[in-house]
Each structure stands twice: as C-alpha cells, then as structure tokens.
Amino acid sequence: MSFQLEIPKDQQPTPEQEWGFTIWEFIMGNLWYIIGIIVILAIFFYARSYMKKH
C-alpha cells in the first residue's frame, strides 16, 4: 500500500512540490553564505580594477 501524494496529470507541480522548498526559503536559509560570496566578489573586482589603474 502506497501513500504518496499524487499530482494530477493536467497540473504542473508547484515549486514546493517539485523541490521541497521555495527560492525564498533557500535564500533565507543560506543568507550568510550568499553575503560572504558577494563580499568576496566585491573585493576581487575592486582589486582587479585597482591593479588595472596602477
């Protein structure tokens, strides 16, 4: 006996049904990692532009 949630064939699955989470849940759960990546990229691009000027 199987108790899986079946999606009707004529409907597309919602993001929650397809992935198990929404994009906003992903962003809020990984906020510090995203901020860290943005800071590292900002430092990299600043250093790159600084080295081109000098």
Backbone hydrogen bonds, N-H to C=O, Kabsch-Sander energy under -0.5 kcal/mol:
donor,donor_aa,acceptor,acceptor_aa,energy
6,E,4,Q,-0.6
11,Q,8,P,-1.5
18,E,14,T,-2.3
19,W,15,P,-2.8
20,G,15,P,-0.8
20,G,16,E,-1.1
21,F,15,P,-0.6
26,F,22,T,-1.9
27,I,23,I,-2.5
28,M,24,W,-2.5
29,G,25,E,-2.0
30,N,26,F,-1.4
31,L,28,M,-0.7
34,I,30,N,-2.2
35,I,31,L,-2.6
36,G,32,W,-2.1
37,I,33,Y,-2.2
38,I,34,I,-2.2
39,V,35,I,-2.4
40,I,36,G,-2.4
41,L,37,I,-2.4
42,A,38,I,-2.3
43,I,39,V,-2.4
44,F,40,I,-2.3
45,F,41,L,-2.7
46,Y,42,A,-2.3
47,A,43,I,-2.6
48,R,44,F,-2.3
49,S,45,F,-2.2
50,Y,46,Y,-2.3
51,M,47,A,-2.3
52,K,48,R,-1.4
53,K,49,S,-1.4
54,H,50,Y,-1.2
